[in-house]
Amino acid sequence: YYEVFVYSFCDSDGDGIGDLKGLTSKLDYLQDLGITGLWLMPIHPSQSYHKYDVENYYDIDPAFGSLETFDKLVEECHKRGIKLIIDLVLNHISSQNPLFSKAAAEVARGNLNGNARYFEIHENDYFSRDTQVLPLGSKYSCEANFSTVMPEWNLNSKQTREEFTKIAKFWLDRGVDGFRLDACKFYTNKTTNGTEFLTWFMKTCRGINPEVYVVGETWSDDSDIAELYKSGIDSEFAFKFATTTGSISQSLMTQKGMALVAKVKNYDKKMADANPKEINAMFLSNHDQVRLSNTFESKGLDWQKFAASVYMLFPGNSFTYYGEEIGMTSPATTGDENFRTPMVFDSDNMPEISVEKLGSTFDPPKNGGVEQQLKNKDSLLNFYRRIIKVKLQNPEISRGRITEVCDFDDDSVGAFFTEYDKN
């Protein structure tokens, strides 16, 4: 899978914002890279650049295109054997969404039996002191852990679940192959059992499309991730192995290969115990994190290739953040916008996409953009192309289970056997 922030990927009309037409124009590149799955960060109408505050779940943000351009993207993806999943934000909503605007107006009149049922709206003393809320007059508030402009859905509500069923069906009927679910950790709150909700959602989606694929974001410890795997969700991102401080990066730095393999084996067993059909979701970095090349670029190209091979060759689905395959770096180590800089297809013709707060002040990858690296057989990009090809040709890599950690009397060597299809 390949994660794309549409805003920063490819601008087809010169307005300084990436769009769906631009992404569609680069599908041949992704196909040649070996990508068989594409994950789009939020594409729904929203006032923010990140679009995790959804104003309309049934449309495309006009900066990115229209439902027609989205349908064309789906069609072209499927022509190339690429599955498409989209970010679906079910924990919170935009305060500008009409459902919430109506709820807020009704609550102001003392009516809690209308749209208020969709949301975590309660009397003020319902919330603990450390819970962030959006005040609705002097007596009521809505839970809003991420931002006071992102009030939270009531996941227990019959009305909410009916709405989510309509949303899931709308996109699955348009040909979407699945969803990446944002902020699954926060599904559980004072009255909501997140596992029960996710079990309901998975059954609902599979009732619409039995082949649906769903991967969740639960940035938490193993026990929380395993608990949500009980819902039957296909995948959860393995956060402990990613980021510049995660197990993969640290194991490479300290040359503790055997310990890393043992950790992955133990982790995968815990998750498979919770859901025997789970598919581990390994990655190096994503839109919320400093890019791994910030850590490994100074150590040389071989280190970047090694990091790629390590996460790619563990069992499960690997997720590559756009630009990772060419060694893009973050211009700063804080601020989301610094982790979402424009994709560089040609370092001699830098993109003019302006990410909020950043503008275009970022450096091209040290070894050039896509055009430059395609011409160099030893480039990071061509290494990614080769390692992905190996993974695609050998399903025992992506769908096997680690059965044994090999001991070479050398702690730096991490090796393992997998079992696939009883072999």
C-alpha positions in Angstrom: 0.0 0.0 0.0 1.0 3.6 -0.7 -0.2 6.5 1.4 -1.0 9.7 -0.4 -1.7 13.2 1.0 -3.6 14.4 -2.1 -3.0 18.1 -1.2 0.8 17.5 -1.7 1.1 14.9 -4.3 0.4 16.2 -7.8 -1.2 19.5 -9.0 -2.9 19.1 -12.4 -4.2 22.7 -12.8 -1.5 24.9 -11.4 -3.5 26.3 -8.4 -0.9 25.2 -5.9 -2.9 22.3 -4.5 -2.6 18.7 -5.4 -5.8 17.1 -6.8 -7.3 13.8 -7.9 -6.6 14.4 -11.6 -3.0 14.9 -10.7 -3.0 11.7 -8.7 -4.6 9.8 -11.5 -1.9 11.0 -13.9 0.7 9.3 -11.7 -0.9 5.9 -11.4 1.4 4.4 -14.0 4.3 5.5 -11.8 2.7 3.7 -8.8 2.0 0.6 -10.9 5.6 0.5 -12.1 6.7 0.9 -8.5 4.7 -2.3 -7.7 1.9 -0.6 -5.7 -1.2 -2.8 -5.4 -3.1 -0.7 -2.9 -3.5 3.1 -2.5 -4.6 4.9 0.7 -5.9 8.4 0.4 -5.8 10.7 3.4 -9.2 12.6 3.9 -10.7 14.0 0.7 -14.0 15.2 1.9 -15.0 18.9 2.1 -13.3 20.7 5.0 -12.0 24.1 5.9 -8.6 22.7 7.0 -5.8 21.7 4.8 -5.6 18.3 6.5 -9.3 17.6 6.2 -9.8 15.4 9.3 -12.7 17.7 10.2 -15.3 16.5 7.7 -18.1 18.9 6.7 -19.8 16.4 4.2 -19.1 12.7 4.1 -20.8 12.3 0.7 -18.7 14.6 -1.5 -15.1 15.5 -2.5 -13.5 18.7 -1.4 -13.7 21.0 -4.5 -9.9 21.8 -4.2 -9.3 18.1 -5.0 -12.0 17.6 -7.7 -15.5 16.2 -7.8 -17.2 12.8 -7.4 -16.7 12.4 -11.2 -13.0 12.8 -11.0 -13.0 10.4 -8.0 -14.9 7.8 -10.0 -12.3 8.2 -12.8 -9.5 7.6 -10.2 -11.3 4.4 -9.0 -11.7 3.2 -12.5 -8.1 3.8 -13.4 -6.8 2.2 -10.2 -8.8 -0.9 -10.8 -7.5 -1.1 -14.5 -4.0 -1.3 -13.0 -4.9 -3.8 -10.3 -4.6 -1.2 -7.6 -7.1 -1.3 -4.7 -8.2 2.1 -3.3 -9.0 2.7 0.4 -9.9 6.1 1.8 -9.5 7.7 5.2 -12.8 7.6 7.1 -13.1 9.7 10.2 -15.7 8.2 12.5 -14.5 9.6 15.9 -15.2 13.2 15.2 -16.7 15.6 12.7 -16.4 19.3 11.7 -18.4 21.7 13.9 -19.5 23.2 10.5 -21.1 19.9 9.4 -24.9 20.6 9.0 -25.7 17.7 11.4 -23.8 19.3 14.2 -24.8 22.8 13.4 -28.4 21.8 13.7 -27.6 19.9 16.9 -26.0 23.0 18.4 -29.0 25.2 17.5 -31.4 22.6 19.0 -29.4 22.3 22.3 -29.4 26.0 22.6 -33.2 25.8 22.8 -33.0 23.0 25.4 -33.8 20.2 22.9 -31.6 17.1 23.4 -33.9 14.7 21.5 -33.0 15.7 18.0 -29.6 15.9 16.3 -27.9 16.0 19.7 -28.3 12.2 19.8 -25.7 11.9 17.1 -23.0 13.4 19.3 -21.4 13.2 22.7 -23.4 16.1 24.1 -24.1 16.1 27.8 -24.5 18.4 30.7 -21.1 20.0 31.7 -20.7 17.9 34.9 -20.8 14.7 32.8 -17.2 15.3 31.7 -14.0 15.0 33.7 -11.9 18.0 34.2 -9.2 16.8 31.8 -11.7 16.2 28.9 -11.6 18.8 26.2 -15.1 20.0 25.2 -16.9 22.3 22.9 -19.2 24.4 25.1 -22.8 24.7 23.9 -24.3 27.4 26.0 -23.9 27.5 29.8 -25.3 24.0 30.6 -24.2 21.6 27.8 -21.0 20.7 26.0 -19.8 18.2 23.4 -16.7 16.1 23.9 -13.9 17.3 21.5 -10.6 15.6 22.4 -8.8 16.5 19.2 -10.0 20.1 18.7 -12.8 22.3 19.8 -13.8 22.5 16.1 -14.0 18.7 15.9 -16.9 17.5 18.2 -17.2 13.8 18.6 -19.8 11.4 17.4 -21.9 9.3 19.8 -20.9 5.9 18.6 -23.6 4.2 20.7 -26.4 6.1 19.0 -28.8 4.3 16.7 -29.0 7.4 14.5 -25.2 7.6 14.3 -24.9 4.0 13.2 -27.6 4.5 10.6 -25.6 7.4 9.2 -22.4 5.5 9.2 -24.1 2.6 7.3 -25.2 5.1 4.7 -21.7 6.6 4.5 -19.9 3.2 4.1 -22.4 2.1 1.5 -22.1 5.3 -0.5 -18.3 4.8 -0.9 -18.2 1.1 -1.3 -20.9 1.3 -3.9 -18.7 3.7 -5.8 -16.0 1.1 -6.0 -13.9 2.0 -2.9 -12.2 -1.2 -1.7 -12.0 -0.3 2.0 -11.2 2.2 4.6 -8.4 3.5 6.9 -10.1 4.3 10.2 -8.7 7.3 12.0 -8.3 7.5 15.8 -9.6 4.1 16.7 -8.2 4.4 20.2 -10.7 7.1 21.0 -13.7 5.1 20.1 -13.7 3.9 23.7 -14.9 6.5 26.2 -17.0 6.8 29.3 -20.0 5.0 27.8 -18.7 3.5 24.5 -17.0 0.1 24.1 -14.7 0.6 21.1 -14.4 -3.1 20.3 -18.2 -3.5 20.2 -18.6 -0.5 17.9 -15.8 -1.7 15.6 -17.3 -5.2 15.5 -20.6 -3.6 14.4 -18.8 -1.5 11.8 -16.9 -4.5 10.3 -20.1 -6.6 10.0 -21.8 -3.7 8.4 -19.1 -3.1 5.8 -18.8 -6.8 5.0 -22.6 -7.0 4.6 -22.1 -4.4 1.8 -18.9 -5.8 0.3 -17.6 -9.1 1.7 -14.1 -8.4 0.3 -13.7 -5.0 2.0 -10.3 -4.3 3.6 -10.1 -2.1 6.7 -7.0 -0.9 8.6 -7.2 1.0 11.8 -5.0 3.6 13.5 -4.6 2.7 17.2 -1.5 4.6 18.3 -1.3 2.8 21.7 0.2 -0.2 23.5 -0.2 -3.8 22.4 -3.1 -4.5 24.7 -5.2 -1.8 23.2 -4.4 -2.9 19.7 -5.1 -6.6 20.4 -8.4 -5.6 22.0 -9.6 -3.9 18.9 -8.4 -6.8 16.7 -11.1 -8.8 18.4 -13.6 -6.8 16.4 -12.5 -8.7 13.2 -10.8 -5.7 11.7 -8.3 -6.8 9.0 -5.3 -4.8 10.1 -4.0 -2.3 12.7 -0.9 -0.3 12.1 2.1 -1.6 14.1 3.2 1.8 15.6 5.8 0.4 18.0 8.0 -0.6 15.0 7.7 2.6 13.1 8.9 6.2 13.6 12.5 7.4 14.2 12.3 6.1 17.7 10.5 2.8 16.9 11.9 -0.7 17.1 13.0 -1.0 13.4 15.0 2.2 13.5 16.5 1.6 16.9 17.4 -2.0 16.1 19.2 -0.9 12.9 21.1 1.7 14.9 22.1 -0.7 17.6 22.5 -3.7 15.3 20.1 -5.9 17.3 18.6 -7.9 14.5 17.8 -11.0 16.5 15.9 -9.0 19.2 13.9 -7.2 16.5 12.8 -10.5 14.9 11.8 -11.9 18.2 9.8 -8.8 19.0 7.9 -8.9 15.7 7.2 -12.7 16.2 5.8 -12.0 19.7 3.8 -9.1 18.6 2.2 -10.9 15.6 1.3 -13.9 17.9 -0.5 -11.6 20.3 -2.5 -10.0 17.5 -3.2 -13.4 15.8 -4.5 -14.7 19.2 -7.0 -11.8 19.2 -7.9 -12.3 15.5 -6.5 -15.3 13.6 -7.1 -13.6 10.3 -5.2 -10.4 11.2 -2.8 -8.9 8.6 0.0 -7.0 10.3 0.4 -3.5 8.9 4.1 -2.5 9.0 5.4 1.0 8.0 8.4 3.3 8.6 6.7 6.7 8.9 3.4 8.4 8.0 1.8 11.8 7.9 2.1 12.4 11.6 5.8 11.6 11.9 9.2 12.9 11.0 10.4 11.0 7.9 12.8 8.2 8.4 15.3 9.7 6.0 15.9 12.4 8.5 17.5 9.7 10.6 19.2 7.6 7.9 20.1 10.0 5.1 23.3 11.1 6.9 24.3 7.4 7.4 24.2 6.7 3.7 22.0 5.2 1.0 22.6 1.6 2.2 21.0 2.4 5.5 17.9 3.7 3.8 17.7 0.6 1.6 18.3 -1.7 4.7 15.4 0.0 6.5 13.2 -0.5 3.5 14.0 -4.2 3.2 13.4 -4.8 6.9 9.9 -3.5 7.1 8.9 -4.7 3.6 10.0 -8.3 4.3 8.2 -8.8 7.6 4.8 -10.6 7.3 1.8 -8.5 6.6 0.9 -5.5 4.4 3.6 -2.9 4.1 2.5 0.8 3.9 4.9 3.2 2.1 4.4 6.9 2.8 4.6 9.0 -0.4 8.1 10.2 -1.1 9.7 7.6 1.3 10.8 5.7 -1.8 12.9 8.6 -2.9 14.3 9.5 0.5 12.3 12.7 1.1 13.1 14.4 4.4 11.0 16.7 6.7 12.3 20.3 6.8 11.6 20.4 10.5 10.9 17.8 13.2 7.7 19.4 14.6 4.5 20.6 12.9 2.4 18.3 10.7 2.9 20.4 7.7 6.6 19.6 7.8 5.8 15.9 7.4 3.5 16.5 4.4 5.7 18.4 1.9 5.1 18.2 -1.8 6.1 15.0 -3.7 9.2 15.6 -5.9 8.8 14.0 -9.3 11.6 16.1 -10.8 14.1 17.8 -8.6 15.1 20.1 -11.5 11.5 21.3 -11.7 10.4 21.6 -8.1 6.6 21.5 -7.3 4.9 24.8 -6.6 2.4 23.3 -4.1 2.1 25.4 -0.9 1.3 23.5 2.2 -0.2 25.6 5.0 2.4 27.3 7.1 5.2 25.9 5.0 5.0 27.4 1.6 7.5 25.7 -0.7 10.6 26.1 1.5 11.9 22.5 1.6 14.8 20.8 0.0 14.6 18.1 -2.7 15.8 14.6 -1.8 19.6 14.3 -1.7 19.7 12.0 -4.7 17.1 13.7 -6.8 13.4 13.2 -7.5 11.6 10.4 -9.3 13.0 11.4 -12.8 16.5 11.5 -11.6 16.4 8.3 -9.5 14.7 6.2 -12.3 17.9 6.8 -14.3 20.2 5.4 -11.6 20.0 1.6 -11.2 21.4 1.9 -7.7 19.0 4.6 -6.4 16.7 4.2 -3.5 13.7 4.3 -5.8 14.9 1.4 -7.9 15.7 -0.6 -4.7 12.1 -0.1 -3.6 10.9 -1.3 -7.0 13.0 -4.5 -6.6 12.1 -5.2 -3.0 8.4 -4.8 -3.7 8.7 -7.1 -6.7 10.2 -9.7 -4.5 7.4 -9.3 -2.0 4.7 -9.6 -4.7 6.3 -12.7 -6.2 6.4 -14.5 -2.8 3.1 -14.5 -0.9 4.8 -16.4 2.0 6.4 -13.1 2.8 3.3 -11.1 3.2 0.9 -13.8 4.3 3.2 -16.2 6.2 3.4 -16.5 10.0 6.8 -16.4 11.8 7.3 -19.8 13.3 10.9 -19.7 14.3 13.6 -17.2 15.0 17.0 -18.4 13.7 20.0 -18.2 16.0 23.3 -17.6 14.3 25.2 -16.9 17.6 25.3 -13.3 16.4 22.8 -10.8 18.0 23.1 -8.5 15.0 21.6 -11.1 12.6 17.8 -11.2 12.5 16.4 -14.1 10.5 13.2 -16.2 10.7 11.2 -18.9 9.1 7.6 -18.3 8.0 4.8 -20.8 7.4 2.4 -20.2 4.6 -0.4 -22.4 3.4 0.9 -25.2 5.7 4.4 -25.0 4.1 
